[in-house]
Amino acid sequence: MDMFLLMVIIFVVGYIAIALEHPLKIDKAATALLIGSATWVAYILGAFDILSSGASDAWTEYMMSNPNANTLEGMRGFIVETEIIEHLGEISEILFFLLGAMTIVEITDRHQGFKVITDKIKTTNKVKLLWIVSFITFFLSAILDNLTTTIVMVALLRKLIDDKHTRWFYASMVVLAANAGGAWSPIGDVTTIMLWIGGQVTTFNIISQLFLPSLICIVVPLALLSFTMKGHVARPSAELGEKTHTTKFERNFMLTLGVSGLLFVPVFKTITHLPPYMGMLLSLSIIWIITEIMHKNKPKEERLSVSAILTKVDVPTVLFFLGILSAVAALQSAGQLTLLAQGLDDSLGNTYLIGGAIGFLSAIVDNVPLVAGAMGMYPIAELGSTGYMANFVQDGVFWEYIAYTAGTGGSMLIIGSAAGVAAMGLEKIDFIWYLKHISLLALIGYLAGIGVYILQHSLLN
């Protein structure tokens, strides 16, 4: 069988198995790891045919500097020594970032830091609470990023809402708000960071052009829900006899320290130009040392020990990320995603249609390789370009538009964005449940934002 096609089949079948996790009773992390490994196995077994087909941009680039590598051994060496190492490096950056963020949030939570915020949110009215939580998420994800914000907000929701399915609903709306908030900020989402670093967009322009479409993307679903949502949420009852291990000062201090540690990450990246995960690990190390000093004279309390907190980090979520990102990396390396992007260009040939389709695809495939593929396909056009190419200059329509569509389109499915995957892992949200209750709302918000962007662009130009 053609291994190039088999890779796609493995991914699609695995994707369906992840979607049907609850009926099948197979943990999605196990399925993700299987497709993450199996796609690479199919890739290396069919290395000669796949790479000879010319679909892989990575191989074409590699051959320019290694012209003698066009043998089966050379191809296997390319996959094992170049591609796997390169993609594993990129995936590891995300995983260590995730681990660091989850641990900082957990430390803050164990010190009851979030109690400071949840005590201030008095309302139990479902609609009011939804607007408050969504707007906090929307603006917070622009400062932090959508992944970190989702981890923080899910921790907050556990303090505010007792019922599991009600919390699923709020966590899902957090995903919509985090993705919308991340789209208009140069540091709010991995894809906008890529476009910002690559020079496709500039800070002021991305904020001014995408703030309103992103805001509409979350406000429209919230407005629709305001008509249908009724009643009040039940707060979790405090555990009986639970001993408080922290003073009021320590709670406030740890909340400030935790949030400052997370906010420090984009600053660290701007100053040092090192990857964000290093800033996250630096923040974690400082917070860890401070907590050790803070508790050194107290009796050894397990719940305040960072070593004990690390044993409770959600490893299946991390492994799920590893599997999904590995599978997508294999499809990116072998060239299936490149063919997909070229197919879009040939069949649609319109900036708005291509960008819109990328948004829909980002609900199924991770938005990072999709945007990376678009950046590779379309070089930045020179300033002063006219006609179709004018869309591809710095701050051109195409780059702004895909920053919005790739950032917010992922909300249509729970595993379409890093924020969604994190919420799914942390709250064990069911794929089918999300599809039934949230996907249509996300689609309506996504299309409303597109409408506003197109209208805004036609009025301003």
FIVO-987808 format. One record per residue (C-alpha): x, y, z; residue in three letters. Coordinates in pm, whole numbers, plus 50000, padded with zeros to 5 digits. Layout:
N
XYZala/...
//
This chain:
461
500005000050000met/501135035749928asp/502745047450255met/502045084050171phe/498315076450171leu/498625052750471leu/499995081550683met/496815101450614val/494605071050689ile/496395064951021ile/495875101451117phe/492175101851017val/491345068451189val/493255079451501gly/491455112851496tyr/488065094951486ile/489175072451776ala/490095103551981ile/486685118651901ala/484975086352014leu/487105082652329glu/484115078352563his/482125052252364pro/485335032752286leu/486605036452647lys/490185040952520ile/492085070452664asp/492775096852396lys/496415099652511ala/497005062952418ala/495445068252071thr/497435100452017ala/500705082952105leu/499825054551864leu/499165077951567ile/502185099251666gly/504435068751634ser/502645050151352ala/502725079951110thr/506515081951144trp/506815043851100val/504825045750774ala/506935075750669tyr/510305058350713ile/509105025250562leu/507955043850250gly/510825069150262ala/512085063649906phe/508695066549733asp/507445094949956ile/510535116849923leu/511005109049553ser/507475122049484ser/508655158049543gly/505835166449785ala/508175172850080ser/509475208750087asp/511785199150375ala/513475172250161trp/513825195749862thr/515535221250088glu/517755194450245tyr/518845181949900met/520165216449807met/522865214050073ser/523205175750059asn/523015166349688pro/524475131449750asn/521735121649996ala/519355109049725asn/519675072449833thr/517505051250063leu/520115054450339glu/520365091950287gly/516595095250304met/516365075150625arg/519165096050770gly/517245127450675phe/514095115150854ile/515855102251168val/518705126851214glu/517165158851075thr/513375158351071glu/512585139151393ile/515195158951588ile/513955192351452glu/510265185051515his/510955169451854leu/512745201751947gly/509675222551851glu/507275198452026ile/509445197552340ser/509325235552360glu/505525233452379ile/505545204252627leu/508025220552867phe/506125253252838phe/502925234452924leu/504585215853216leu/506005248253357gly/502705267053325ala/500675238353477met/503095235853771thr/503075273653841ile/499255273653831val/499145243154061glu/501585259254311ile/499455290954318thr/496315269954362asp/497785248854646arg/498665280954828his/494995291454777gln/496125321054567gly/493115318454334phe/490815320754638lys/491725357854642val/490075361654297ile/487185337354342thr/486185354054670asp/485755386654474lys/483465370354215ile/480265370054421lys/477685363254148thr/476245328554094thr/474015340453806asn/474995318553509lys/474845346053244val/476715372353452lys/479375347053549leu/479815336553185leu/480405372653072trp/482835379453361ile/484855347353303val/484915352052922ser/486085388352937phe/488805380753195ile/489975352752961thr/489785374452647phe/492095401652784phe/494335378552987leu/495135356752681ser/496315387652492ala/498905394152766ile/499895358452847leu/498845335052564asp/495795313452505asn/497355281352642leu/498555295752975thr/495325315653018thr/493205284352970thr/495205265653237ile/494755294953480val/491015299153407met/490235261853437val/491865262753783ala/489615292653870leu/486465275453741leu/487075245953971arg/486695270254263lys/483555286454118leu/481455257953977ile/480645224254135asp/478655206253864asp/480885188653607lys/478805195353292his/478215231853385thr/481965235353433arg/482555218753094trp/480365245752938phe/482285273953104tyr/485675257953027ala/484615254952661ser/483655291852651met/487075299152806val/488605281552502val/486585303952264leu/487535335352459ala/491225325452491ala/491555318652117asn/489745351252029ala/491885370952276gly/495075354852147gly/494365363651783ala/494665401651813trp/497855402452021ser/501335395651877pro/502105373652182ile/498635358752236gly/498875327552019asp/501665306251872val/500565315151517thr/500525352951578thr/503945349651746ile/505205331751430met/503825358951200leu/505175386451428trp/508675371451450ile/508635363651075gly/507945400450995gly/504565393950828gln/502745415851082val/503735444551314thr/502535450251672thr/500365481251633phe/498775469351309asn/497735434851431ile/496135450251742ile/494295477951555ser/493055455551270gln/492055424351464leu/490775437251801phe/487205443551681leu/486775411051478pro/488215391151772ser/485905408652019leu/482865401351798ile/484005364951772cys/483375360352148ile/480605386252206val/478215370551950val/478225335552114pro/477915352252458leu/474925373052341ala/473205341952201leu/473785323052527leu/472405352252728ser/468955344552583phe/469035307052650thr/470965303652979met/468915303453296lys/469495299053668gly/472465299353900his/475645278953941val/476325259054257ala/479625267854422arg/481785238754545pro/481325234254919ser/484605238155109ala/486005204655216glu/484945197755571leu/487755199855818gly/490175211955548glu/493105227955716lys/494365260855580thr/498145259555548his/498595295255428thr/498115329655580thr/496285357955400lys/499655373955320phe/500945341355169glu/497815337254954arg/498125372654814asn/501865369254776phe/501645335954588met/498915349154356leu/501075379454273thr/504175357454235leu/502395331754014gly/500795357453781val/504045377653766ser/505945345953677gly/503565339253387leu/503575375753270leu/507375375453279phe/507525349552995val/506735372852699pro/509055399452850val/511855373552882phe/511365363152518lys/511465399152394thr/514655407252588ile/516645374952534thr/515125361552207his/515225327152370leu/512195303752337pro/509255310552575pro/509635277052755tyr/512975288652899met/511285319153048gly/508555296453190met/511135272953348leu/513065302753485leu/509855315953645ser/509105281353786leu/512605278053935ser/512365312154107ile/508875304854245ile/510065270354360trp/513075285354546ile/510905312554707ile/508345286954831thr/511145265254977glu/512505295555168ile/508965305955272met/508165272155428his/511595261755556lys/510745268455924asn/507335251855908lys/506545215055973pro/506975196355643lys/503555199555477glu/503065177455174glu/500545200255001arg/502965229855003leu/505935210454869ser/506615217154499val/508135182154473ser/504765167654583ala/502875190954344ile/505005178954051leu/503855142954111thr/500265154854055lys/500925171453716val/498555157653452asp/500965135453253val/498285120953016pro/497575156352886thr/501275161452814val/501485127552635leu/498335135852436phe/500025167852315phe/503165147952228leu/501235122652019gly/499055147551828ile/501935171351753leu/504185142251643ser/501545129851397ala/501045164851252val/504835169251228ala/505105137051021ala/502395149650781leu/504175183150759gln/507575167050691ser/506325141850432ala/504415168850244gly/500705160850289gln/500065195050448leu/501985212850170thr/499805195649908leu/496735206050106leu/497845242450110ala/498625241949736gln/495255225649667gly/493545254049855leu/495405280049653asp/494645263449319asp/490965256749387ser/490045288849573leu/492525315249456gly/490895342349671asn/492545356949982thr/489375356250194tyr/488375321150082leu/491885307050139ile/492125323450483gly/488615311550574gly/489445275950464ala/492665276850672ile/490465286050971gly/488185256150911phe/491185233150864leu/492755245851186ser/489785230551371ala/491005196451249ile/494775200751206val/496975220651441asp/497075257151326asn/500865259951368val/501885238351064pro/499025253750861leu/500325289050920val/503925276950878ala/502865261850543gly/501215294650437ala/504335314250538met/506455290250330gly/504125291750028met/503755329450019tyr/506905350250067pro/506395385850195ile/505795407949892ala/507715440449849glu/506045472249971leu/504355489549681gly/503235456649519ser/499935459449334thr/497045436449247gly/496845401949410tyr/500415404449549met/499485435749751ala/497735411749993asn/501105396550086phe/503125427550182val/504015432950550gln/500715439450735asp/498875428950417gly/495315415750425val/496375379250393phe/498645379250701trp/496165397750924glu/493335375950803tyr/495045342350866ile/496165354851209ala/492445358251286tyr/491135327151107thr/493875302951219ala/493675316651575gly/489895315051619thr/488945287051375gly/490465261151608gly/487635267651856ser/485165249051632met/486475215451760leu/487895208552106ile/491175195051966ile/491575223051711gly/493695245251936ser/496285242452212ala/493795259152449ala/491125233352359gly/493495203952402val/494575217352743ala/490935222252857ala/490025187752725met/492895171752916gly/492415191153241leu/488605188153261glu/488215155253065lys/485745172252828ile/484115147952584asp/484775155052212phe/481175146752109ile/479735167652394trp/481745197852272tyr/480615191451914leu/476935191352022lys/477005220952259his/479815244652153ile/480865239451789ser/477905258151634leu/478415287851871leu/482115288551779ala/481255287151406leu/478755316251437ile/481325337251629gly/484065328351376tyr/481915338851076leu/480715370651253ala/484365380751312gly/485185374150943ile/482235396050841gly/483425424351066val/487025421350937tyr/485935422850571ile/483565451950640leu/486205470650841gln/488805465450567his/486475476750286ser/485495508250482leu/489075517750575leu/490585511950231asn/
//
